[in-house]
Amino acid sequence: MYDFDNQVAVVTGAAGNLGSTVAKLFHRAGAKLALVDIGFDRSQQASWRHAENAGLFEADLTDVNQVNHSVDQVIQRFKRIDILANVAGGFRMGPLVHETPVQDWDFMLDMNAKSVFLMCRAVIPHMLKRKKGRVVNVAARAAVEGKARMAPYCISKAAVITLTQSLAAEHKHNNINVNCILPGTIDTPQNRADMPGSNFSNWVPPTELANEILHLCSKQANGVTGAAVPVYGKS
C-alpha cells in the first residue's frame, strides 16, 4: 500500500475510466486530489462532493488559458502540487495518411500531446518552487511502432514519450521525476463495445495501470526518471 498522506495529486482525465481509477487509488492512499477534466457528470460530482480533500476542476486541456486557470485554482485551494498524473487522452482510428483530414490530425495531436505539454508547462514551475515533484504521463504501446490507419494517434503518443524524456533530462537535478507508462489494450466498457469479438481476459485492467502510476509517484521509484514503462498485460 502506498502512502501519499498530505501530498497533492492532480489527475487529468479524471472523469474517464482510467483517470477515475487513478483518482480512487490516490484517494485511498491519503492524497489530496485535484481532479481535472472537460466535464463531470452528476454521478461523478455526487461521488466526490463529500470526499475529504478532493476537488473537481473543469477545463479544456487543449486550451492554454483554461489550463492555466485550472492550475491557478488548484494552487489557491491546496497551496501546492506534488504529483501530476496526465491521464487525459483519446483514441481514434482513421483513414490512410494521405486521406487524413487536417482536423483529424490536429484533434489527435491536441488531445494526446498538447494537453500533456500544457499541463506540464503550467504545473512544473510550482514544483520547481518547492524543489520536488513527480509527473507521470500516459503514452501507449502504439507509440513505439506505427500502425496502419492510426498515424495521428501513434505519433501523438510518441510525442508523449519524447516530451517525457526531455522533461526528465531538464529536471533530473531538480528532484522532479518525469516518467510515462505505455498501456496495452485497456479493459474498458467502450473498448469492449468497439471490439466485441476480442478476448477481454488478455486486456489490461485499469487498476493495474493505476497501480503503476502510483508506483512511479512513490518514494519506491525515487531512482526512476525518463522511463517509458510497458504495461501490456497479455494484450
WONORGI-V640578 format. One record per residue. RES is the residue in one small letter. PSI is psi in radians with two decimals (none if undefined). Layout:
BEGIN
res: [RES;RES]
psi: [PSI;PSI]
END
This chain:
BEGIN
res: [m;y;d;f;d;n;q;v;a;v;v;t;g;a;a;g;n;l;g;s;t;v;a;k;l;f;h;r;a;g;a;k;l;a;l;v;d;i;g;f;d;r;s;q;q;a;s;w;r;h;a;e;n;a;g;l;f;e;a;d;l;t;d;v;n;q;v;n;h;s;v;d;q;v;i;q;r;f;k;r;i;d;i;l;a;n;v;a;g;g;f;r;m;g;p;l;v;h;e;t;p;v;q;d;w;d;f;m;l;d;m;n;a;k;s;v;f;l;m;c;r;a;v;i;p;h;m;l;k;r;k;k;g;r;v;v;n;v;a;a;r;a;a;v;e;g;k;a;r;m;a;p;y;c;i;s;k;a;a;v;i;t;l;t;q;s;l;a;a;e;h;k;h;n;n;i;n;v;n;c;i;l;p;g;t;i;d;t;p;q;n;r;a;d;m;p;g;s;n;f;s;n;w;v;p;p;t;e;l;a;n;e;i;l;h;l;c;s;k;q;a;n;g;v;t;g;a;a;v;p;v;y;g;k;s]
psi: [2.24;2.68;1.90;0.56;2.20;0.08;2.56;2.07;2.20;2.20;2.04;2.80;0.50;-0.19;-0.17;3.11;-0.90;-0.78;-0.71;-0.60;-0.76;-0.78;-0.77;-0.71;-0.70;-0.70;-0.76;-0.49;0.13;0.08;2.62;2.36;2.29;1.90;2.11;2.29;2.99;-0.38;2.71;2.37;3.06;-0.68;-0.66;-0.72;-0.73;-0.68;-0.49;-0.14;-0.69;0.16;2.25;2.38;0.73;2.49;2.59;2.35;2.02;2.29;2.52;1.94;0.00;0.02;2.00;-0.65;-0.71;-0.66;-0.86;-0.71;-0.74;-0.69;-0.69;-0.70;-0.72;-0.78;-0.70;-0.68;-0.82;-0.18;-0.27;2.95;2.11;-0.55;2.39;2.04;1.83;1.56;-0.41;2.46;-3.04;2.96;2.46;2.14;2.88;-2.96;-3.10;2.73;-0.79;-0.16;0.06;2.13;2.53;-0.62;-0.53;-0.72;-0.89;-0.68;-0.83;-0.76;-0.68;-0.85;-0.73;-0.53;-0.86;-0.67;-0.72;-0.79;-0.84;-0.71;-0.77;-0.73;-0.64;-0.57;-0.68;-0.64;-0.59;-0.59;-0.66;-0.61;-0.58;-0.04;0.70;2.67;2.80;2.30;2.28;2.15;2.73;1.93;-2.31;2.73;-0.60;-0.20;-0.38;-0.06;2.13;2.46;2.60;2.42;0.35;0.28;-0.87;-0.68;-0.88;-0.78;-0.67;-0.64;-0.54;-0.63;-0.59;-0.71;-0.85;-0.70;-0.73;-0.82;-0.70;-0.78;-0.72;-0.71;-0.65;-0.52;0.31;-0.34;0.13;0.20;0.56;1.96;2.35;2.09;2.97;2.78;2.68;1.60;2.55;-2.70;2.15;2.40;1.59;2.75;-0.66;-0.76;-0.65;-0.69;-0.64;-0.48;1.15;-0.38;0.09;2.84;1.68;-0.45;-0.30;-0.20;2.89;2.10;2.48;-0.57;-0.64;-0.68;-0.75;-0.71;-0.65;-0.63;-0.80;-0.70;-0.79;-0.36;-0.10;2.93;-0.35;-0.34;0.49;-0.57;0.10;2.08;2.53;0.22;2.60;1.77;2.05;2.32;1.35;-0.35;-2.34;0.12;none]
END
